Amino acid sequence: MGKKEILFICVHNSARSQMAEGWINARRGDRFRASSAGTEPTGVHPAAIQVMREIGIDISGHRSKSLDEFENRRFDYVVMVCDDRETACPFFPGGKEQIHRAFTDPAACPGSDADVLLCFRKIRDEIGAWIDATFAGP
């Protein structure tokens, strides 16, 4: 049996969905293959690249992708990682199972560069813990 396919989506495909994609492919790549996309792709946030590199996961080669790129693909799981407060959280119909797990957008965190990095680390760790718990089984 092949790897289960996961699509992580959020609006900009710049932080949360990128970190989730990187986490799955690096830590669960024996059983899953992840992609990510958004409705308004803007580019991968430099802080997302930095905080993932800190834990040994390189997402520097990632790019923001539009949901349109996946229009005719089917996934085992489509995971929306938008914050509950985001009214424009995208939906993608091509999943056998739809999951919504809200994470705060670290790109919206205020403060200094150091404050923003702390926020990105917090969200990275929340995403990683959720992925490890949700996709841990056989």
C-alpha positions as CSV (number, residue, x, y, z in Angstrom):
1,M,0.0,0.0,0.0
2,G,1.3,3.5,-0.9
3,K,1.7,6.5,1.3
4,K,-1.4,8.4,2.4
5,E,-1.7,11.8,0.8
6,I,-2.3,14.9,2.9
7,L,-3.0,18.4,1.8
8,F,-2.6,21.2,4.3
9,I,-4.4,24.4,3.4
10,C,-4.7,27.9,4.8
11,V,-5.2,31.3,3.1
12,H,-1.7,32.4,2.2
13,N,0.2,29.1,2.3
14,S,3.1,31.0,4.0
15,A,3.5,29.6,7.5
16,R,1.1,27.1,9.2
17,S,0.5,24.9,6.2
18,Q,4.1,25.1,5.1
19,M,5.4,24.0,8.6
20,A,2.8,21.2,8.7
21,E,3.9,20.0,5.2
22,G,7.5,20.0,6.2
23,W,6.8,18.3,9.5
24,I,4.9,15.4,8.0
25,N,7.4,14.9,5.2
26,A,10.4,14.9,7.5
27,R,9.0,13.0,10.5
28,R,6.2,10.8,9.0
29,G,7.5,10.5,5.4
30,D,7.6,6.7,5.7
31,R,3.7,6.6,5.7
32,F,2.6,10.0,4.4
33,R,3.3,12.5,1.6
34,A,2.2,16.0,2.3
35,S,1.6,19.0,0.1
36,S,0.2,22.5,1.0
37,A,-1.7,25.2,-0.7
38,G,-3.7,28.4,-0.2
39,T,-6.3,30.5,-1.8
40,E,-4.0,33.6,-1.9
41,P,-0.4,32.3,-1.9
42,T,2.1,34.9,-0.9
43,G,5.4,33.2,-0.5
44,V,6.9,31.2,2.4
45,H,7.5,33.4,5.4
46,P,11.2,33.6,6.3
47,A,10.4,33.0,10.0
48,A,8.8,29.7,9.1
49,I,11.9,28.6,7.3
50,Q,14.1,29.7,10.2
51,V,12.1,28.0,13.0
52,M,11.8,24.8,11.0
53,R,15.6,24.8,10.3
54,E,16.1,25.1,14.1
55,I,14.6,21.6,14.5
56,G,16.4,20.1,11.6
57,I,13.6,20.4,8.9
58,D,14.5,22.3,5.8
59,I,11.6,24.0,4.1
60,S,13.7,26.6,2.3
61,G,12.9,24.9,-1.1
62,H,9.2,25.2,-0.5
63,R,7.0,27.7,-2.5
64,S,3.5,29.0,-1.9
65,K,1.1,27.1,-4.1
66,S,-2.5,27.9,-5.1
67,L,-5.3,25.4,-4.5
68,D,-5.8,25.5,-8.2
69,E,-2.6,23.4,-8.7
70,F,-4.3,20.5,-6.9
71,E,-7.7,20.9,-8.6
72,N,-7.9,17.3,-10.0
73,R,-6.1,15.5,-7.2
74,R,-7.6,13.4,-4.5
75,F,-6.1,13.3,-1.0
76,D,-6.7,10.9,1.9
77,Y,-6.8,13.9,4.2
78,V,-7.4,17.6,3.6
79,V,-6.4,19.6,6.7
80,M,-7.5,23.2,7.1
81,V,-5.1,24.9,9.6
82,C,-6.7,28.3,9.6
83,D,-7.6,30.1,12.8
84,D,-11.2,29.9,13.7
85,R,-11.4,33.7,13.5
86,E,-10.5,33.7,9.8
87,T,-13.7,33.9,7.8
88,A,-11.9,33.1,4.5
89,C,-10.5,29.7,5.5
90,P,-10.4,27.8,2.3
91,F,-12.1,24.5,1.6
92,F,-10.9,21.8,-0.8
93,P,-13.4,19.1,-1.8
94,G,-10.8,16.6,-3.0
95,G,-10.3,14.8,0.4
96,K,-11.6,11.5,1.6
97,E,-11.5,13.0,5.1
98,Q,-11.8,16.8,5.9
99,I,-10.1,18.0,9.1
100,H,-10.2,21.5,10.5
101,R,-7.6,22.2,13.2
102,A,-7.3,25.9,14.0
103,F,-3.8,27.3,14.7
104,T,-3.1,31.0,15.3
105,D,-1.5,32.7,12.3
106,P,2.1,33.4,13.5
107,A,2.6,35.8,10.6
108,A,0.0,38.1,12.4
109,C,2.0,38.2,15.6
110,P,2.9,41.7,16.7
111,G,6.2,42.9,18.2
112,S,9.9,42.8,17.5
113,D,11.6,40.2,15.3
114,A,12.4,38.2,18.4
115,D,8.7,38.3,19.5
116,V,7.6,37.1,16.1
117,L,10.1,34.2,16.2
118,L,8.8,33.2,19.6
119,C,5.3,33.1,18.2
120,F,6.4,31.0,15.2
121,R,8.2,28.6,17.5
122,K,5.1,28.2,19.6
123,I,2.8,27.6,16.6
124,R,5.4,25.2,15.1
125,D,5.5,23.2,18.3
126,E,1.7,23.1,18.5
127,I,1.4,21.9,14.9
128,G,4.1,19.3,15.4
129,A,2.5,18.0,18.6
130,W,-0.9,17.8,16.9
131,I,0.5,16.0,13.8
132,D,2.4,13.5,16.0
133,A,-0.7,12.7,18.0
134,T,-3.1,12.6,15.0
135,F,-1.0,10.7,12.5
136,A,0.9,8.5,14.9
137,G,-1.0,5.2,14.3
138,P,-0.2,2.4,11.9
